[in-house]
Amino acid sequence: MSRTTVLRRTRTVAVASLIAAAAFSLTACGGGESDSDAKGGSSSATANGASGGSEGSAGGSGEGVDAKAGSASGGSSSASRCTSDHLEAAWSNFEGGPDMTYDRQQTARVVLKNTGSTDCTMVGFPGVQFQTEHGETWDLRRTDDKPKPVRVEAGGRVTFDITFLASTRDDDKKFAPDQVVITPPNEETNLSLDWPYGGALLDQSGATRPGTFVGPVSAPE
């Protein structure tokens, strides 16, 4: 065999070896990238799954809270609205009642009793109008408090507060209540109470922000 033929075969084998090595190298890189992608995909799926699980848990908690709130609300809404026909008004002896010689804000509390045979619900502000024996009237403003629904059992009670300023000086503009006319929330029929505390209120009936106002109904403390 000639030397030329041997050299050609040696070069051919060398070239073939280089091609094979290059092909193996490319295959290995491709496999590594594929494996990396698979791990990345798996990691990503796990992260998303964990996130989804977390959101699902939060959603579960939220649904649980909503369900409870809905149940409570549903329980309240299943009772009919409290109507004036089945309500009785009275004054509470809250803190012993107002002192008409006191010159700061104080509270007169009204109790509304459910005289019906079934539970009822109430939410909102009552209408409150002071009336004098001479026919003057004063419709009270409401507080900024947010009303909450109250379920009132048969024979049960709700309350609301009238915050007021008494007139303690001779030169005050005075409003001497004789009666208090109450309209329960979402009702049109009135309930009346005599004003039992005597004295007079500081007349701020025309004021933008009077010191006398009414709050929403609430469960007894």
C-alpha positions as a LaTeX table, in Angstrom:
\begin{tabular}{lrrr}
\hline
Residue & $x$ (\AA) & $y$ (\AA) & $z$ (\AA) \\
\hline
Met1 & 0.00 & 0.00 & 0.00 \\
Ser2 & 1.42 & 3.35 & $-0.89$ \\
Arg3 & 2.14 & 6.04 & 1.69 \\
Thr4 & $-0.39$ & 8.35 & 0.00 \\
Thr5 & $-3.24$ & 5.86 & 0.50 \\
Val6 & $-2.41$ & 5.44 & 4.21 \\
Leu7 & $-2.41$ & 9.19 & 4.79 \\
Arg8 & $-5.83$ & 9.56 & 3.07 \\
Arg9 & $-7.32$ & 6.81 & 5.24 \\
Thr10 & $-5.83$ & 8.37 & 8.40 \\
Arg11 & $-7.30$ & 11.75 & 7.48 \\
Thr12 & $-10.67$ & 10.17 & 6.71 \\
Val13 & $-10.79$ & 8.44 & 10.10 \\
Ala14 & $-9.72$ & 11.65 & 11.85 \\
Val15 & $-12.39$ & 13.67 & 10.09 \\
Ala16 & $-15.03$ & 11.05 & 10.88 \\
Ser17 & $-13.96$ & 11.09 & 14.53 \\
Leu18 & $-14.21$ & 14.87 & 14.65 \\
Ile19 & $-17.71$ & 14.80 & 13.08 \\
Ala20 & $-18.85$ & 12.13 & 15.53 \\
Ala21 & $-17.44$ & 14.08 & 18.47 \\
Ala22 & $-19.15$ & 17.26 & 17.30 \\
Ala23 & $-22.45$ & 15.46 & 16.87 \\
Phe24 & $-22.22$ & 13.97 & 20.37 \\
Ser25 & $-21.38$ & 17.38 & 21.79 \\
Leu26 & $-24.43$ & 18.97 & 20.13 \\
Thr27 & $-26.68$ & 16.15 & 21.32 \\
Ala28 & $-25.45$ & 16.56 & 24.89 \\
Cys29 & $-26.05$ & 20.33 & 24.85 \\
Gly30 & $-29.52$ & 19.85 & 23.44 \\
Gly31 & $-30.31$ & 17.27 & 26.10 \\
Gly32 & $-29.04$ & 19.61 & 28.79 \\
Glu33 & $-31.23$ & 22.44 & 27.58 \\
Ser34 & $-34.21$ & 20.13 & 27.38 \\
Asp35 & $-33.58$ & 18.88 & 30.89 \\
Ser36 & $-33.18$ & 22.44 & 32.09 \\
Asp37 & $-36.44$ & 23.41 & 30.43 \\
Ala38 & $-38.19$ & 20.46 & 32.02 \\
Lys39 & $-36.90$ & 21.43 & 35.44 \\
Gly40 & $-37.81$ & 25.03 & 34.80 \\
Gly41 & $-41.27$ & 23.98 & 33.71 \\
Ser42 & $-41.63$ & 21.77 & 36.73 \\
Ser43 & $-40.39$ & 24.52 & 39.01 \\
Ser44 & $-42.69$ & 27.02 & 37.38 \\
Ala45 & $-45.64$ & 24.68 & 37.69 \\
Thr46 & $-44.81$ & 24.11 & 41.33 \\
Ala47 & $-44.60$ & 27.83 & 41.97 \\
Asn48 & $-47.86$ & 28.46 & 40.20 \\
Gly49 & $-49.41$ & 25.56 & 41.99 \\
Ala50 & $-48.26$ & 26.89 & 45.36 \\
Ser51 & $-49.51$ & 30.33 & 44.45 \\
Gly52 & $-52.77$ & 28.87 & 43.29 \\
Gly53 & $-52.99$ & 26.86 & 46.46 \\
Ser54 & $-52.37$ & 29.96 & 48.51 \\
Glu55 & $-54.99$ & 31.88 & 46.57 \\
Gly56 & $-57.27$ & 28.92 & 46.85 \\
Ser57 & $-56.75$ & 28.85 & 50.59 \\
Ala58 & $-57.40$ & 32.54 & 50.78 \\
Gly59 & $-60.43$ & 32.06 & 48.61 \\
Gly60 & $-61.51$ & 29.25 & 50.87 \\
Ser61 & $-61.15$ & 31.48 & 53.90 \\
Gly62 & $-62.96$ & 34.26 & 52.12 \\
Glu63 & $-65.74$ & 31.93 & 51.12 \\
Gly64 & $-65.96$ & 30.73 & 54.68 \\
Val65 & $-66.21$ & 34.28 & 55.93 \\
Asp66 & $-68.72$ & 35.15 & 53.23 \\
Ala67 & $-70.72$ & 32.05 & 54.02 \\
Lys68 & $-70.83$ & 32.95 & 57.69 \\
Ala69 & $-71.70$ & 36.55 & 56.91 \\
Gly70 & $-74.27$ & 35.35 & 54.43 \\
Ser71 & $-75.71$ & 32.96 & 56.97 \\
Ala72 & $-75.90$ & 35.69 & 59.55 \\
Ser73 & $-77.34$ & 38.10 & 57.02 \\
Gly74 & $-79.64$ & 35.41 & 55.71 \\
Gly75 & $-80.77$ & 34.72 & 59.24 \\
Ser76 & $-81.52$ & 38.37 & 59.73 \\
Ser77 & $-83.21$ & 38.78 & 56.37 \\
Ser78 & $-85.42$ & 35.76 & 57.01 \\
Ala79 & $-87.14$ & 37.78 & 59.73 \\
Ser80 & $-89.53$ & 40.48 & 58.59 \\
Arg81 & $-88.81$ & 44.16 & 59.08 \\
Cys82 & $-89.78$ & 45.59 & 62.46 \\
Thr83 & $-92.89$ & 47.72 & 62.02 \\
Ser84 & $-94.32$ & 50.46 & 64.20 \\
Asp85 & $-97.39$ & 48.30 & 64.89 \\
His86 & $-95.21$ & 45.87 & 66.83 \\
Leu87 & $-92.87$ & 48.34 & 68.53 \\
Glu88 & $-93.15$ & 50.06 & 71.88 \\
Ala89 & $-90.97$ & 53.03 & 72.82 \\
Ala90 & $-89.68$ & 53.92 & 76.27 \\
Trp91 & $-86.90$ & 55.92 & 77.88 \\
Ser92 & $-83.90$ & 54.07 & 79.26 \\
Asn93 & $-82.36$ & 54.89 & 82.65 \\
Phe94 & $-78.96$ & 54.91 & 80.91 \\
Glu95 & $-76.47$ & 56.52 & 83.33 \\
Gly96 & $-79.40$ & 57.59 & 85.48 \\
Gly97 & $-80.88$ & 59.79 & 82.77 \\
Pro98 & $-79.91$ & 63.31 & 81.68 \\
Asp99 & $-79.19$ & 66.21 & 84.02 \\
Met100 & $-80.73$ & 69.34 & 82.52 \\
Thr101 & $-78.44$ & 71.60 & 84.57 \\
Tyr102 & $-75.33$ & 70.13 & 82.92 \\
Asp103 & $-73.84$ & 72.40 & 80.25 \\
Arg104 & $-72.03$ & 69.76 & 78.16 \\
Gln105 & $-73.28$ & 67.17 & 75.70 \\
Gln106 & $-75.16$ & 64.27 & 77.22 \\
Thr107 & $-77.34$ & 61.37 & 76.13 \\
Ala108 & $-80.97$ & 60.38 & 76.40 \\
Arg109 & $-81.41$ & 56.76 & 75.35 \\
Val110 & $-84.60$ & 55.37 & 73.81 \\
Val111 & $-85.56$ & 51.69 & 73.90 \\
Leu112 & $-87.70$ & 50.12 & 71.18 \\
Lys113 & $-89.27$ & 46.81 & 72.22 \\
Asn114 & $-90.52$ & 44.19 & 69.77 \\
Thr115 & $-94.03$ & 43.42 & 71.05 \\
Gly116 & $-94.74$ & 40.99 & 68.20 \\
Ser117 & $-94.71$ & 37.21 & 68.47 \\
Thr118 & $-91.89$ & 36.72 & 65.94 \\
Asp119 & $-88.38$ & 38.04 & 65.40 \\
Cys120 & $-87.91$ & 41.11 & 63.22 \\
Thr121 & $-85.00$ & 43.09 & 61.82 \\
Met122 & $-84.18$ & 46.77 & 61.96 \\
Val123 & $-81.42$ & 48.87 & 60.40 \\
Gly124 & $-80.88$ & 52.60 & 60.05 \\
Phe125 & $-81.75$ & 55.82 & 61.82 \\
Pro126 & $-85.06$ & 56.62 & 63.44 \\
Gly127 & $-86.68$ & 59.91 & 62.63 \\
Val128 & $-86.79$ & 62.07 & 65.76 \\
Gln129 & $-88.75$ & 65.29 & 66.12 \\
Phe130 & $-88.93$ & 67.40 & 69.27 \\
Gln131 & $-92.22$ & 69.23 & 69.78 \\
Thr132 & $-93.07$ & 71.97 & 72.26 \\
Glu133 & $-96.45$ & 72.47 & 73.86 \\
His134 & $-96.85$ & 75.53 & 71.64 \\
Gly135 & $-96.40$ & 73.57 & 68.41 \\
Glu136 & $-92.76$ & 74.36 & 67.55 \\
Thr137 & $-90.88$ & 71.44 & 66.04 \\
Trp138 & $-87.24$ & 70.42 & 65.64 \\
Asp139 & $-86.24$ & 67.51 & 63.40 \\
Leu140 & $-82.90$ & 66.12 & 64.58 \\
Arg141 & $-79.93$ & 65.58 & 62.33 \\
Arg142 & $-78.24$ & 62.17 & 62.11 \\
Thr143 & $-74.71$ & 61.20 & 63.05 \\
Asp144 & $-72.17$ & 59.95 & 60.51 \\
Asp145 & $-72.21$ & 56.49 & 62.08 \\
Lys146 & $-72.76$ & 53.56 & 59.72 \\
Pro147 & $-75.91$ & 51.64 & 60.71 \\
Lys148 & $-75.72$ & 47.88 & 61.22 \\
Pro149 & $-78.64$ & 45.45 & 60.89 \\
Val150 & $-80.06$ & 44.28 & 64.21 \\
Arg151 & $-82.18$ & 41.18 & 64.67 \\
Val152 & $-84.77$ & 41.75 & 67.40 \\
Glu153 & $-86.23$ & 38.66 & 69.02 \\
Ala154 & $-89.86$ & 38.60 & 70.07 \\
Gly155 & $-89.88$ & 40.55 & 73.31 \\
Gly156 & $-86.37$ & 41.83 & 72.57 \\
Arg157 & $-85.15$ & 45.41 & 72.39 \\
Val158 & $-82.99$ & 47.80 & 70.39 \\
Thr159 & $-81.81$ & 51.22 & 71.47 \\
Phe160 & $-80.76$ & 54.52 & 69.97 \\
Asp161 & $-79.23$ & 57.62 & 71.50 \\
Ile162 & $-80.26$ & 61.23 & 71.36 \\
Thr163 & $-77.22$ & 63.38 & 72.08 \\
Phe164 & $-78.12$ & 66.92 & 73.12 \\
Leu165 & $-77.05$ & 70.16 & 74.75 \\
Ala166 & $-79.22$ & 71.48 & 77.56 \\
Ser167 & $-79.82$ & 75.19 & 77.94 \\
Thr168 & $-78.20$ & 76.32 & 81.19 \\
Arg169 & $-77.99$ & 80.10 & 80.77 \\
Asp170 & $-80.72$ & 82.73 & 80.85 \\
Asp171 & $-79.59$ & 84.35 & 77.60 \\
Asp172 & $-79.64$ & 81.05 & 75.65 \\
Lys173 & $-82.05$ & 80.54 & 72.81 \\
Lys174 & $-84.19$ & 77.79 & 74.29 \\
Phe175 & $-86.26$ & 74.92 & 72.99 \\
Ala176 & $-88.39$ & 73.27 & 75.66 \\
Pro177 & $-89.55$ & 69.82 & 74.45 \\
Asp178 & $-92.94$ & 68.56 & 75.50 \\
Gln179 & $-93.03$ & 65.46 & 73.30 \\
Val180 & $-90.63$ & 63.43 & 71.19 \\
Val181 & $-92.09$ & 61.92 & 68.03 \\
Ile182 & $-90.18$ & 58.84 & 66.81 \\
Thr183 & $-90.45$ & 57.22 & 63.40 \\
Pro184 & $-88.73$ & 53.78 & 63.39 \\
Pro185 & $-86.34$ & 53.10 & 60.49 \\
Asn186 & $-88.10$ & 52.50 & 57.15 \\
Glu187 & $-91.49$ & 53.20 & 58.72 \\
Glu188 & $-94.06$ & 55.97 & 58.37 \\
Thr189 & $-96.15$ & 55.44 & 61.49 \\
Asn190 & $-94.94$ & 57.39 & 64.51 \\
Leu191 & $-94.47$ & 56.57 & 68.17 \\
Ser192 & $-94.67$ & 59.36 & 70.75 \\
Leu193 & $-93.02$ & 59.83 & 74.12 \\
Asp194 & $-93.41$ & 62.61 & 76.65 \\
Trp195 & $-90.17$ & 64.45 & 77.41 \\
Pro196 & $-89.64$ & 63.49 & 81.07 \\
Tyr197 & $-86.52$ & 65.48 & 81.93 \\
Gly198 & $-87.91$ & 69.02 & 82.09 \\
Gly199 & $-85.73$ & 72.01 & 81.36 \\
Ala200 & $-84.91$ & 73.18 & 77.85 \\
Leu201 & $-82.47$ & 72.39 & 75.08 \\
Leu202 & $-80.04$ & 74.87 & 73.60 \\
Asp203 & $-81.91$ & 75.71 & 70.41 \\
Gln204 & $-79.56$ & 74.95 & 67.51 \\
Ser205 & $-82.30$ & 73.83 & 65.15 \\
Gly206 & $-80.93$ & 76.10 & 62.42 \\
Ala207 & $-77.26$ & 75.23 & 62.93 \\
Thr208 & $-75.23$ & 73.39 & 60.28 \\
Arg209 & $-73.53$ & 71.19 & 62.87 \\
Pro210 & $-75.74$ & 71.27 & 65.96 \\
Gly211 & $-74.71$ & 69.68 & 69.24 \\
Thr212 & $-78.02$ & 67.83 & 69.33 \\
Phe213 & $-78.49$ & 64.84 & 67.03 \\
Val214 & $-79.66$ & 61.20 & 66.80 \\
Gly215 & $-77.71$ & 57.98 & 66.25 \\
Pro216 & $-78.71$ & 54.71 & 64.52 \\
Val217 & $-80.48$ & 51.83 & 66.21 \\
Ser218 & $-78.20$ & 49.24 & 67.75 \\
Ala219 & $-78.26$ & 46.16 & 69.95 \\
Pro220 & $-78.42$ & 46.95 & 73.67 \\
Glu221 & $-75.05$ & 47.17 & 75.40 \\
\hline
\end{tabular}
